[in-house]
Amino acid sequence: MSRRPALLASLVSLAAACGGAGGAPGAPGGGPDGGPGPDAHAGADAATAAPVTVVTLNLRCLIDDWDARLPLIADGLIAAAPDVIALQEVCAAPGGRDALEELVAALVARGAGDPAVTRTTTHLAWDTYDEGLAILAFHPIAAVRVEPLTGGALPRKLLAARIAGPAGALVLGATHLDHQSDAARAAQAAAVAAALDGFAGDAPTLLLGDLNEAPGGGVTSTLEAAGFTDGWRAVHPDDPGATFPSVAPDARIDYVWLRGAAATTATRILVPTGDVAASDHLGVRVTIAAP
């Protein structure tokens, strides 16, 4: 993840493909998909085909033995080599521990570089923690928008970031939709799409997060009507790709949706292999190539 020259080169190639001006992230890297490894001396020509890699993960707050889960999460993210990470259930105990600060420190200690970070708090979780969303980007964040989402059992938000590069832009939104009501989720998805329309302009736009709904519901139809494509389904049309619960998953509720970009690979990450699961959700890793 700490690959600045290759990152800049792939940013240039993505921006050129998009024909935009502003900024866009991209860092080639090997990982669970077997993609190309880093080349610290790569130029723009060498990185023409380099993908942009994004990851979404629900952190499961600070509960369920965070001390045991944190190194698993950090190691899994390092292996995934993402350019941008969208996190949900990002928790901090007032005056105490902060999952985001500890995760960033763990990534930096593993050689990930120093990411740009933005976060927002949504509600009080477990009567203890300030819970919210975060975006980590391995290129500067040029602008941020936070959009409250009404309805539902708990306060929800969209956190959107414009990732800046030398010649283009990529907009990424992170969200966590209502966990109880189909109607509330559909309405929140519509609000998310509208907010991203106003923030992204013509930049390639990604929406990542825990949407608390399996494919085919109101969230799916709302986002498809807004021009988004389900990244997992685009790559794996016949694979349900369940992400929850992480042990024996039976529902896909974690997504990478894309508009103005195409998914080239999609994998689930942080699959439990021992006695401790990194989270109660699997992470989703998607690589994209701009059209």
DRENDO-1510 file (C-alpha; in Angstrom, 1 decimal, always signed):
<recs>
REC; n; res; u; v; w
REC; 1; MET; +0.0; +0.0; +0.0 .
REC; 2; SER; +3.0; +2.3; +0.4 .
REC; 3; ARG; +3.7; +2.7; -3.3 .
REC; 4; ARG; +3.7; +6.4; -4.1 .
REC; 5; PRO; +5.4; +6.5; -7.6 .
REC; 6; ALA; +3.3; +3.6; -8.9 .
REC; 7; LEU; +0.2; +5.2; -7.3 .
REC; 8; LEU; +0.8; +8.5; -9.1 .
REC; 9; ALA; +1.4; +6.7; -12.4 .
REC; 10; SER; -1.9; +4.8; -12.2 .
REC; 11; LEU; -3.7; +7.9; -11.1 .
REC; 12; VAL; -2.5; +9.5; -14.4 .
REC; 13; SER; -3.7; +6.5; -16.4 .
REC; 14; LEU; -7.1; +6.5; -14.8 .
REC; 15; ALA; -7.6; +10.2; -15.2 .
REC; 16; ALA; -6.5; +10.0; -18.9 .
REC; 17; ALA; -9.1; +7.3; -19.5 .
REC; 18; CYS; -11.8; +9.4; -17.8 .
REC; 19; GLY; -10.8; +12.5; -19.6 .
REC; 20; GLY; -11.3; +14.6; -16.4 .
REC; 21; ALA; -9.3; +17.1; -14.5 .
REC; 22; GLY; -8.8; +17.1; -10.8 .
REC; 23; GLY; -7.7; +13.9; -9.1 .
REC; 24; ALA; -8.2; +10.1; -8.9 .
REC; 25; PRO; -6.6; +7.4; -6.9 .
REC; 26; GLY; -4.9; +4.2; -8.1 .
REC; 27; ALA; -2.1; +2.0; -6.9 .
REC; 28; PRO; -1.2; -1.3; -8.5 .
REC; 29; GLY; -0.5; -4.2; -6.2 .
REC; 30; GLY; -0.5; -7.9; -5.7 .
REC; 31; GLY; -3.2; -9.4; -3.5 .
REC; 32; PRO; -5.8; -12.1; -3.2 .
REC; 33; ASP; -6.7; -11.5; -6.9 .
REC; 34; GLY; -3.2; -12.2; -8.1 .
REC; 35; GLY; -2.8; -8.8; -9.7 .
REC; 36; PRO; +0.4; -7.1; -10.7 .
REC; 37; GLY; +3.0; -6.5; -8.0 .
REC; 38; PRO; +4.3; -3.0; -7.1 .
REC; 39; ASP; +7.0; -1.4; -9.2 .
REC; 40; ALA; +8.5; +1.6; -7.5 .
REC; 41; HIS; +10.1; +2.8; -10.7 .
REC; 42; ALA; +7.1; +2.4; -12.9 .
REC; 43; GLY; +6.2; +5.4; -15.1 .
REC; 44; ALA; +2.8; +6.4; -16.6 .
REC; 45; ASP; +3.2; +4.1; -19.6 .
REC; 46; ALA; +4.1; +1.1; -17.5 .
REC; 47; ALA; +1.1; +1.7; -15.3 .
REC; 48; THR; -1.4; +2.1; -18.1 .
REC; 49; ALA; -3.3; -1.1; -17.2 .
REC; 50; ALA; -2.9; -0.7; -13.5 .
REC; 51; PRO; -6.2; -1.1; -11.7 .
REC; 52; VAL; -7.6; +1.0; -8.9 .
REC; 53; THR; -8.5; -1.1; -5.9 .
REC; 54; VAL; -11.1; -0.3; -3.3 .
REC; 55; VAL; -12.2; -2.2; -0.1 .
REC; 56; THR; -15.3; -1.9; +2.0 .
REC; 57; LEU; -15.4; -3.4; +5.5 .
REC; 58; ASN; -17.8; -3.2; +8.5 .
REC; 59; LEU; -15.4; -3.0; +11.5 .
REC; 60; ARG; -17.8; -4.4; +14.1 .
REC; 61; CYS; -17.1; -1.4; +16.4 .
REC; 62; LEU; -14.8; -2.1; +19.3 .
REC; 63; ILE; -16.6; -5.2; +20.6 .
REC; 64; ASP; -15.9; -9.0; +20.3 .
REC; 65; ASP; -12.3; -8.8; +21.4 .
REC; 66; TRP; -11.0; -5.9; +19.3 .
REC; 67; ASP; -7.5; -6.6; +20.5 .
REC; 68; ALA; -7.5; -10.0; +18.8 .
REC; 69; ARG; -9.4; -8.7; +15.7 .
REC; 70; LEU; -7.3; -5.6; +15.0 .
REC; 71; PRO; -4.2; -7.4; +13.7 .
REC; 72; LEU; -6.3; -9.7; +11.5 .
REC; 73; ILE; -8.0; -6.6; +10.0 .
REC; 74; ALA; -4.7; -4.8; +9.4 .
REC; 75; ASP; -3.0; -7.9; +7.9 .
REC; 76; GLY; -6.0; -8.5; +5.7 .
REC; 77; LEU; -6.0; -4.9; +4.4 .
REC; 78; ILE; -2.3; -5.0; +3.7 .
REC; 79; ALA; -2.8; -8.2; +1.7 .
REC; 80; ALA; -5.6; -6.6; -0.2 .
REC; 81; ALA; -3.4; -3.6; -1.1 .
REC; 82; PRO; -6.3; -1.1; -1.6 .
REC; 83; ASP; -6.0; +2.5; -2.8 .
REC; 84; VAL; -9.1; +3.5; -0.9 .
REC; 85; ILE; -10.9; +1.9; +2.1 .
REC; 86; ALA; -14.5; +2.6; +3.2 .
REC; 87; LEU; -15.2; +1.6; +6.8 .
REC; 88; GLN; -18.5; +1.2; +8.6 .
REC; 89; GLU; -19.1; +0.8; +12.4 .
REC; 90; VAL; -16.0; +2.8; +13.1 .
REC; 91; CYS; -16.2; +3.3; +16.9 .
REC; 92; ALA; -14.5; +5.5; +19.5 .
REC; 93; ALA; -15.1; +5.4; +23.2 .
REC; 94; PRO; -15.3; +9.0; +24.5 .
REC; 95; GLY; -12.1; +9.7; +26.3 .
REC; 96; GLY; -10.9; +6.2; +25.5 .
REC; 97; ARG; -9.9; +3.9; +22.6 .
REC; 98; ASP; -10.5; +4.8; +19.0 .
REC; 99; ALA; -10.8; +2.0; +16.4 .
REC; 100; LEU; -9.9; +4.2; +13.5 .
REC; 101; GLU; -6.8; +5.6; +15.1 .
REC; 102; GLU; -5.6; +2.2; +16.1 .
REC; 103; LEU; -6.3; +0.7; +12.7 .
REC; 104; VAL; -4.4; +3.5; +10.9 .
REC; 105; ALA; -1.5; +3.1; +13.3 .
REC; 106; ALA; -1.4; -0.7; +12.6 .
REC; 107; LEU; -1.4; -0.1; +8.9 .
REC; 108; VAL; +1.4; +2.4; +9.1 .
REC; 109; ALA; +3.4; +0.1; +11.2 .
REC; 110; ARG; +3.0; -2.6; +8.5 .
REC; 111; GLY; +4.4; -0.2; +5.9 .
REC; 112; ALA; +1.1; +1.1; +4.4 .
REC; 113; GLY; +2.2; +4.7; +4.3 .
REC; 114; ASP; +0.2; +7.5; +5.8 .
REC; 115; PRO; -3.3; +7.6; +4.4 .
REC; 116; ALA; -5.5; +10.6; +4.1 .
REC; 117; VAL; -8.5; +10.1; +6.5 .
REC; 118; THR; -11.9; +11.5; +6.8 .
REC; 119; ARG; -14.7; +10.3; +9.2 .
REC; 120; THR; -18.1; +11.2; +10.5 .
REC; 121; THR; -20.0; +10.1; +13.6 .
REC; 122; THR; -23.6; +8.8; +13.1 .
REC; 123; HIS; -24.9; +7.6; +16.5 .
REC; 124; LEU; -24.2; +6.1; +19.9 .
REC; 125; ALA; -23.7; +2.4; +19.7 .
REC; 126; TRP; -24.0; -0.2; +22.5 .
REC; 127; ASP; -24.7; +2.8; +24.8 .
REC; 128; THR; -21.0; +3.4; +24.9 .
REC; 129; TYR; -19.3; +4.2; +21.5 .
REC; 130; ASP; -19.5; +7.0; +19.1 .
REC; 131; GLU; -20.1; +5.0; +15.9 .
REC; 132; GLY; -19.7; +6.3; +12.3 .
REC; 133; LEU; -18.0; +6.0; +8.9 .
REC; 134; ALA; -14.5; +6.6; +7.6 .
REC; 135; ILE; -12.6; +6.7; +4.4 .
REC; 136; LEU; -8.9; +6.1; +4.1 .
REC; 137; ALA; -7.2; +7.1; +0.8 .
REC; 138; PHE; -3.6; +6.7; -0.2 .
REC; 139; HIS; -3.7; +9.9; -2.2 .
REC; 140; PRO; -5.0; +13.3; -1.0 .
REC; 141; ILE; -8.6; +13.9; -0.3 .
REC; 142; ALA; -9.6; +17.1; -2.1 .
REC; 143; ALA; -13.1; +17.6; -0.8 .
REC; 144; VAL; -15.6; +15.9; +1.6 .
REC; 145; ARG; -19.3; +15.9; +1.8 .
REC; 146; VAL; -21.4; +14.5; +4.7 .
REC; 147; GLU; -25.1; +14.0; +4.0 .
REC; 148; PRO; -27.5; +13.0; +6.8 .
REC; 149; LEU; -30.0; +10.3; +5.9 .
REC; 150; THR; -33.4; +10.5; +7.4 .
REC; 151; GLY; -35.7; +7.7; +8.4 .
REC; 152; GLY; -34.9; +4.4; +10.0 .
REC; 153; ALA; -34.2; +3.2; +13.4 .
REC; 154; LEU; -30.8; +5.0; +13.9 .
REC; 155; PRO; -29.2; +8.1; +12.4 .
REC; 156; ARG; -27.4; +7.3; +9.2 .
REC; 157; LYS; -25.2; +9.3; +6.9 .
REC; 158; LEU; -23.3; +9.3; +3.6 .
REC; 159; LEU; -19.6; +10.2; +3.8 .
REC; 160; ALA; -18.3; +11.1; +0.4 .
REC; 161; ALA; -14.7; +12.1; -0.6 .
REC; 162; ARG; -13.2; +13.4; -3.8 .
REC; 163; ILE; -9.8; +11.7; -4.2 .
REC; 164; ALA; -7.4; +14.1; -5.9 .
REC; 165; GLY; -4.7; +13.2; -8.4 .
REC; 166; PRO; -2.6; +15.1; -10.9 .
REC; 167; ALA; -5.1; +14.7; -13.8 .
REC; 168; GLY; -8.4; +13.4; -12.7 .
REC; 169; ALA; -10.8; +12.6; -9.9 .
REC; 170; LEU; -12.6; +9.7; -8.3 .
REC; 171; VAL; -15.5; +10.2; -5.9 .
REC; 172; LEU; -16.1; +7.5; -3.3 .
REC; 173; GLY; -19.1; +7.4; -1.0 .
REC; 174; ALA; -19.3; +5.3; +2.2 .
REC; 175; THR; -22.6; +4.5; +3.9 .
REC; 176; HIS; -24.4; +2.2; +6.3 .
REC; 177; LEU; -28.1; +2.0; +5.6 .
REC; 178; ASP; -31.0; +1.2; +8.0 .
REC; 179; HIS; -31.1; -2.3; +9.4 .
REC; 180; GLN; -34.8; -2.7; +9.9 .
REC; 181; SER; -37.0; -1.1; +7.3 .
REC; 182; ASP; -37.1; -1.9; +3.5 .
REC; 183; ALA; -38.8; +1.5; +2.8 .
REC; 184; ALA; -36.3; +3.4; +4.9 .
REC; 185; ARG; -33.4; +1.8; +3.1 .
REC; 186; ALA; -34.8; +2.6; -0.3 .
REC; 187; ALA; -35.4; +6.2; +0.7 .
REC; 188; GLN; -31.9; +6.5; +2.1 .
REC; 189; ALA; -30.4; +4.9; -1.1 .
REC; 190; ALA; -32.3; +7.6; -3.1 .
REC; 191; ALA; -30.9; +10.3; -0.9 .
REC; 192; VAL; -27.4; +8.9; -1.3 .
REC; 193; ALA; -27.6; +8.8; -5.1 .
REC; 194; ALA; -28.9; +12.4; -5.2 .
REC; 195; ALA; -26.1; +13.6; -2.9 .
REC; 196; LEU; -23.5; +11.8; -5.0 .
REC; 197; ASP; -24.9; +13.4; -8.2 .
REC; 198; GLY; -24.4; +16.8; -6.8 .
REC; 199; PHE; -21.0; +16.1; -5.4 .
REC; 200; ALA; -19.4; +14.0; -8.1 .
REC; 201; GLY; -20.3; +15.8; -11.3 .
REC; 202; ASP; -19.0; +13.7; -14.2 .
REC; 203; ALA; -16.2; +12.0; -12.1 .
REC; 204; PRO; -16.3; +8.2; -11.8 .
REC; 205; THR; -18.3; +7.5; -8.7 .
REC; 206; LEU; -18.2; +4.5; -6.3 .
REC; 207; LEU; -20.6; +3.7; -3.4 .
REC; 208; LEU; -19.3; +1.3; -0.8 .
REC; 209; GLY; -20.8; +0.0; +2.4 .
REC; 210; ASP; -23.0; -2.2; +4.5 .
REC; 211; LEU; -26.4; -1.7; +2.9 .
REC; 212; ASN; -28.2; -4.2; +5.1 .
REC; 213; GLU; -30.1; -5.6; +2.2 .
REC; 214; ALA; -29.6; -8.6; -0.1 .
REC; 215; PRO; -29.6; -8.0; -3.9 .
REC; 216; GLY; -32.9; -7.5; -5.6 .
REC; 217; GLY; -34.6; -5.2; -3.1 .
REC; 218; GLY; -35.5; -1.5; -3.1 .
REC; 219; VAL; -31.8; -0.4; -2.7 .
REC; 220; THR; -30.8; -2.4; -5.8 .
REC; 221; SER; -33.6; -0.9; -7.9 .
REC; 222; THR; -32.9; +2.6; -6.6 .
REC; 223; LEU; -29.2; +2.5; -7.3 .
REC; 224; GLU; -29.6; +0.9; -10.7 .
REC; 225; ALA; -32.1; +3.6; -11.7 .
REC; 226; ALA; -29.5; +6.1; -10.7 .
REC; 227; GLY; -27.0; +4.6; -13.1 .
REC; 228; PHE; -24.9; +2.5; -10.7 .
REC; 229; THR; -23.7; -1.1; -11.4 .
REC; 230; ASP; -23.3; -3.8; -8.7 .
REC; 231; GLY; -19.5; -4.5; -8.9 .
REC; 232; TRP; -19.8; -8.0; -7.5 .
REC; 233; ARG; -22.6; -9.1; -9.8 .
REC; 234; ALA; -20.8; -7.6; -12.8 .
REC; 235; VAL; -17.8; -9.9; -12.2 .
REC; 236; HIS; -19.7; -12.9; -10.7 .
REC; 237; PRO; -23.2; -13.0; -12.1 .
REC; 238; ASP; -23.8; -16.5; -10.9 .
REC; 239; ASP; -22.0; -16.3; -7.5 .
REC; 240; PRO; -24.2; -15.0; -4.6 .
REC; 241; GLY; -21.0; -13.7; -2.8 .
REC; 242; ALA; -22.5; -13.8; +0.7 .
REC; 243; THR; -20.7; -11.5; +3.2 .
REC; 244; PHE; -22.7; -11.9; +6.4 .
REC; 245; PRO; -22.3; -13.4; +8.9 .
REC; 246; SER; -18.6; -13.8; +8.3 .
REC; 247; VAL; -18.7; -17.4; +9.7 .
REC; 248; ALA; -20.9; -19.4; +7.3 .
REC; 249; PRO; -22.2; -16.3; +5.4 .
REC; 250; ASP; -25.7; -16.6; +3.8 .
REC; 251; ALA; -26.5; -13.0; +2.7 .
REC; 252; ARG; -24.7; -10.4; +0.6 .
REC; 253; ILE; -25.2; -7.1; +2.3 .
REC; 254; ASP; -21.8; -5.4; +1.7 .
REC; 255; TYR; -21.3; -3.8; -1.7 .
REC; 256; VAL; -19.2; -1.8; -4.1 .
REC; 257; TRP; -21.5; +0.0; -6.6 .
REC; 258; LEU; -19.9; +1.9; -9.6 .
REC; 259; ARG; -20.9; +4.6; -12.0 .
REC; 260; GLY; -18.6; +5.7; -14.8 .
REC; 261; ALA; -16.2; +2.8; -14.1 .
REC; 262; ALA; -16.2; -0.9; -14.6 .
REC; 263; ALA; -15.3; -3.7; -12.1 .
REC; 264; THR; -12.6; -6.0; -13.4 .
REC; 265; THR; -12.2; -8.3; -10.3 .
REC; 266; ALA; -14.1; -8.8; -7.1 .
REC; 267; THR; -13.2; -10.9; -4.1 .
REC; 268; ARG; -14.2; -11.3; -0.5 .
REC; 269; ILE; -11.5; -10.7; +2.0 .
REC; 270; LEU; -10.9; -11.4; +5.7 .
REC; 271; VAL; -12.4; -14.8; +5.5 .
REC; 272; PRO; -12.1; -16.5; +8.9 .
REC; 273; THR; -9.4; -19.2; +9.1 .
REC; 274; GLY; -9.0; -19.6; +12.8 .
REC; 275; ASP; -10.8; -19.2; +16.1 .
REC; 276; VAL; -11.2; -15.4; +15.7 .
REC; 277; ALA; -13.0; -13.7; +12.9 .
REC; 278; ALA; -11.8; -10.2; +11.9 .
REC; 279; SER; -15.4; -9.0; +11.8 .
REC; 280; ASP; -18.9; -10.3; +11.7 .
REC; 281; HIS; -18.8; -9.1; +8.0 .
REC; 282; LEU; -16.5; -10.2; +5.2 .
REC; 283; GLY; -14.8; -7.4; +3.4 .
REC; 284; VAL; -15.3; -6.8; -0.3 .
REC; 285; ARG; -12.3; -5.9; -2.6 .
REC; 286; VAL; -13.0; -4.6; -6.1 .
REC; 287; THR; -10.6; -3.5; -8.7 .
REC; 288; ILE; -11.9; -1.0; -11.3 .
REC; 289; ALA; -10.8; +0.2; -14.7 .
REC; 290; ALA; -12.2; +3.5; -16.0 .
REC; 291; PRO; -14.0; +3.3; -19.4 .
</recs>
